[in-house]
Amino acid sequence: MSRFRDYEERTEELLKPIAEECGVSIYDVEFVREASDYYLRAFIDKEGGVTIDDCEAVSRRLSDVLDEMDFIPEAYILEVSSPGLGRTLKKDRHLQQSIGMEVEVKLFKPVEKCKEFVGILESFDDKSITIREGDSERTFSKDDIAKISLTLDF
């Protein structure tokens, strides 16, 4: 396991009681390097959407616990936010929650000269994702997918 993945998993464990106490759920945790900075991002959600007050409450509590545990040697910026309307579906639990919703699938390589497909998420398993485009279904290997996210409906 990479050290970044370890940071994410340990942070998620620390975040569980905080999220419960604050009345939110954990959507995802990521530790990434962007340019010369490291970011520890916690994405939270709740029915009706999260507020800035929710993010602030979680951020303050999580920051205190992270300072106390001090298991990340790199200097990093902590961000707590909503995953947003067009949220990326990275984990199986994200896909499960999104069955029946419209998604955008972006591929690494084109299929029939196209790298982006939009449809209703029908199903998924360990190796593939199936969407419905109108009257037809299209299945993609997870290995071929660069990104899958909810579409923005306005």
Rosetta blueprint (number, residue, H / E / L):
1 M L
2 S L
3 R H
4 F H
5 R H
6 D H
7 Y H
8 E H
9 E H
10 R H
11 T H
12 E H
13 E H
14 L H
15 L H
16 K H
17 P H
18 I H
19 A H
20 E H
21 E H
22 C H
23 G L
24 V L
25 S E
26 I E
27 Y E
28 D E
29 V E
30 E E
31 F E
32 V E
33 R E
34 E E
35 A L
36 S L
37 D E
38 Y E
39 Y E
40 L E
41 R E
42 A E
43 F E
44 I E
45 D E
46 K L
47 E L
48 G L
49 G L
50 V L
51 T L
52 I H
53 D H
54 D H
55 C H
56 E H
57 A H
58 V H
59 S H
60 R H
61 R H
62 L H
63 S H
64 D H
65 V H
66 L H
67 D H
68 E H
69 M H
70 D L
71 F L
72 I L
73 P L
74 E L
75 A L
76 Y L
77 I E
78 L E
79 E E
80 V E
81 S E
82 S L
83 P L
84 G L
85 L L
86 G L
87 R L
88 T E
89 L L
90 K L
91 K L
92 D H
93 R H
94 H H
95 L H
96 Q H
97 Q H
98 S L
99 I L
100 G L
101 M L
102 E E
103 V E
104 E E
105 V E
106 K E
107 L E
108 F E
109 K E
110 P E
111 V E
112 E L
113 K L
114 C E
115 K E
116 E E
117 F E
118 V E
119 G E
120 I E
121 L E
122 E E
123 S E
124 F E
125 D L
126 D L
127 K L
128 S E
129 I E
130 T E
131 I E
132 R E
133 E E
134 G L
135 D L
136 S E
137 E E
138 R E
139 T E
140 F E
141 S E
142 K H
143 D H
144 D H
145 I E
146 A E
147 K E
148 I E
149 S E
150 L E
151 T L
152 L L
153 D L
154 F L
